[in-house]
């Protein structure tokens, strides 16, 4: 599991992060971009991390609104699959839960390895929307090594996270 960040695509993805910020996660999703951006000094004791969704110059959601240490607003977790694994971050805004994830598993044709990534949105515990990343795995430092480095605790939610069926290949 420690090598999840190693399978992140080296290709430059569109991002809503500023030039002086670290890209933790960024992917194109339809006509919008989903990004998690961190200050370049982010560590266990300083810095911030924010989720941003929308278009360049037209952000539809920024969370948290003010730069905040990630341990105060995000939960992390890991996924384990035969032939793969993944990671996720979650935050709550009112009755909505946003889970940003990236995973690889044997979901392709004939059991071939395949990547899935995106943002799953739930409202009052019910699946509401799913935003799939285009072009495979998102850019960024998303994964357990980075989560540990910045001091994110693994969620103790007994339900954890299960990738909604809408993200899986048909």
C-alpha positions as CSV (number, residue, x, y, z in Angstrom):
1,X,0.0,0.0,0.0
2,X,2.9,2.4,0.7
3,X,3.6,2.8,-3.1
4,X,0.1,4.1,-4.1
5,X,1.5,7.5,-4.9
6,X,4.0,5.9,-7.3
7,X,1.2,4.9,-9.7
8,X,0.0,8.5,-10.1
9,X,0.3,9.7,-13.6
10,X,3.3,11.9,-14.4
11,X,1.4,13.7,-17.1
12,X,0.4,17.2,-16.2
13,X,-3.3,17.4,-15.5
14,X,-5.4,20.5,-15.3
15,X,-5.4,21.8,-11.7
16,X,-7.1,24.5,-9.7
17,X,-4.0,24.7,-7.5
18,X,-1.9,27.9,-7.6
19,X,1.7,27.9,-8.8
20,X,3.1,28.0,-5.2
21,X,0.9,25.1,-4.0
22,X,1.4,21.4,-4.0
23,X,-1.0,19.3,-6.1
24,X,-2.3,16.5,-3.8
25,X,-5.0,15.4,-6.2
26,X,-6.2,16.9,-9.5
27,X,-8.3,15.5,-12.3
28,X,-10.5,16.7,-15.1
29,X,-14.1,15.7,-14.7
30,X,-16.4,16.5,-17.6
31,X,-16.1,20.3,-18.0
32,X,-14.8,20.8,-14.5
33,X,-11.7,20.1,-12.4
34,X,-11.5,18.6,-9.0
35,X,-8.3,19.5,-7.1
36,X,-6.9,19.1,-3.6
37,X,-4.3,21.8,-3.1
38,X,-1.8,22.2,-0.2
39,X,0.5,24.9,0.9
40,X,4.1,24.1,0.0
41,X,5.0,24.0,3.7
42,X,2.3,21.5,4.6
43,X,3.5,19.2,7.4
44,X,2.1,17.7,10.6
45,X,2.5,21.1,12.3
46,X,1.9,23.8,9.7
47,X,0.2,24.6,6.4
48,X,-3.2,24.0,4.9
49,X,-5.0,21.8,2.4
50,X,-8.2,22.8,0.4
51,X,-10.6,21.0,-2.0
52,X,-11.5,23.0,-5.0
53,X,-14.1,22.2,-7.7
54,X,-15.1,24.1,-10.8
55,X,-13.4,25.8,-13.6
56,X,-10.4,28.1,-13.8
57,X,-11.7,31.5,-12.7
58,X,-15.1,30.1,-11.6
59,X,-14.8,27.9,-8.5
60,X,-18.1,26.3,-7.5
61,X,-16.9,24.8,-4.2
62,X,-13.9,25.5,-2.0
63,X,-13.5,23.6,1.3
64,X,-12.6,24.7,3.8
65,X,-13.2,28.3,2.8
66,X,-10.3,29.5,4.9
67,X,-6.9,27.7,4.7
68,X,-7.0,25.2,7.5
69,X,-4.7,22.3,8.7
70,X,-6.0,19.1,7.0
71,X,-6.3,17.1,10.2
72,X,-9.0,19.5,11.4
73,X,-11.3,19.0,8.3
74,X,-10.3,15.8,6.4
75,X,-10.5,12.1,7.1
76,X,-8.4,9.6,5.2
77,X,-8.8,5.9,4.4
78,X,-7.4,3.2,2.3
79,X,-8.9,0.6,0.0
80,X,-7.6,-2.9,-0.6
81,X,-8.5,-5.0,-3.6
82,X,-7.1,-8.1,-5.2
83,X,-4.4,-6.9,-7.5
84,X,-4.6,-3.3,-6.3
85,X,-5.7,-0.8,-3.8
86,X,-6.5,2.9,-3.3
87,X,-6.9,5.8,-1.0
88,X,-9.6,8.3,-0.2
89,X,-10.1,11.7,1.6
90,X,-13.5,12.8,3.0
91,X,-14.9,16.0,4.3
92,X,-18.4,17.0,5.4
93,X,-20.2,20.2,4.6
94,X,-23.6,20.4,6.2
95,X,-25.5,17.2,5.4
96,X,-23.2,16.4,2.5
97,X,-20.2,14.1,2.5
98,X,-17.6,14.5,-0.3
99,X,-15.2,11.5,-0.8
100,X,-12.3,12.1,-3.2
101,X,-10.7,8.7,-4.2
102,X,-8.3,7.0,-6.5
103,X,-7.9,3.2,-6.9
104,X,-6.7,0.5,-9.1
105,X,-8.1,-3.0,-9.3
106,X,-8.8,-5.9,-11.6
107,X,-11.9,-4.3,-13.1
108,X,-10.8,-4.2,-16.8
109,X,-11.6,-6.6,-19.5
110,X,-10.6,-10.2,-18.6
111,X,-9.6,-9.0,-15.1
112,X,-7.0,-6.5,-16.4
113,X,-5.8,-3.8,-14.0
114,X,-7.8,-0.6,-14.3
115,X,-7.8,2.7,-12.5
116,X,-10.9,4.6,-11.2
117,X,-10.9,8.0,-9.5
118,X,-13.3,10.8,-8.7
119,X,-15.5,12.4,-6.2
120,X,-18.5,10.7,-4.6
121,X,-21.1,12.9,-3.0
122,X,-23.6,11.7,-0.4
123,X,-26.4,13.6,1.2
124,X,-27.8,12.4,4.5
125,X,-26.1,9.0,3.9
126,X,-27.5,8.5,0.4
127,X,-25.5,8.5,-2.8
128,X,-26.3,11.8,-4.6
129,X,-23.7,12.3,-7.3
130,X,-20.5,11.0,-8.7
131,X,-17.9,12.9,-10.7
132,X,-15.5,10.5,-12.5
133,X,-12.1,11.6,-13.5
134,X,-11.3,11.4,-17.2
135,X,-8.1,10.0,-18.5
136,X,-7.2,7.5,-15.8
137,X,-5.4,8.3,-12.6
138,X,-5.3,11.9,-11.3
139,X,-2.1,13.8,-10.9
140,X,-0.9,14.4,-7.3
141,X,0.7,13.0,-4.1
142,X,-2.5,11.2,-3.1
143,X,-1.9,8.2,-1.0
144,X,-1.1,6.7,2.4
145,X,2.6,7.8,2.5
146,X,1.6,11.5,2.0
147,X,-1.4,11.2,4.3
148,X,0.9,9.9,7.1
149,X,3.5,12.6,6.3
150,X,1.0,15.4,6.9
151,X,-0.5,13.8,9.9
152,X,-3.9,12.7,8.7
153,X,-5.5,10.0,10.8
154,X,-7.1,7.1,9.2
155,X,-10.9,7.3,9.6
156,X,-12.4,5.2,12.3
157,X,-15.8,5.1,10.5
158,X,-16.8,1.5,10.5
159,X,-18.4,1.9,7.1
160,X,-15.2,3.4,5.6
161,X,-15.7,3.9,1.9
162,X,-16.9,1.7,-0.9
163,X,-16.5,2.9,-4.5
164,X,-20.1,3.5,-5.8
165,X,-21.1,1.2,-8.7
166,X,-21.5,4.2,-11.0
167,X,-17.7,4.6,-11.1
168,X,-17.1,1.0,-12.2
169,X,-16.8,-0.1,-15.8
170,X,-19.9,-1.7,-17.3
